[in-house]
Amino acid sequence: MAKLPMRKIRSYLRASLLASFLGLALGYAAFYAVFPNVSVPVAGEPSLGFILTILGIAAVVAGLETESLSHGILQVFVALPLGGVVTAAMAFSPLLSGLLQVRGDELVFLVLRLGLPIYGGGTFVFFLGTLVGIGVRERLG
């Protein structure tokens, strides 16, 4: 079995870390879209502009740090299930603090189902933001 060179291992590790960063942003955006009253900033209704800003900034920063377009695409697809895990984990915080009186399994699926438009739109924003970040990095050298 051939061993991977350290350079290749580092590049995949870097892509994994950037995917985790994108997943964290996606998970928070989906949680904020469902529960704006227990998120930061506290609001009565979720702000689409705030959600798009979170996702856009995260995608551009990840694009600036991405080594290649193939790694950028990989990061976006790996970020989707990671975002679901982050959203589900964050959904338990209001439940454990007593702010919500719902069963845990119902809460997780409610948040994931209502956050589904954020995942779809977030994928598109991540692709565009990653392309912008890669383009800016190539342009600036």
Protein Blocks (a to p, Z undefined) as FASTA:
>chain_A
ZZddfklmmmmmmmmmmmmmmmmmmmmmmmmmmmmmlcccddfbdcfklmmmmmmmmmmm
mmmmpmbfklmmmmmmmmmmmmmmmmmmmmmmmmmnopaccdfklmmmmmmmmmmmmmmm
mmmmmmmmmmmmmmmmmmnZZ
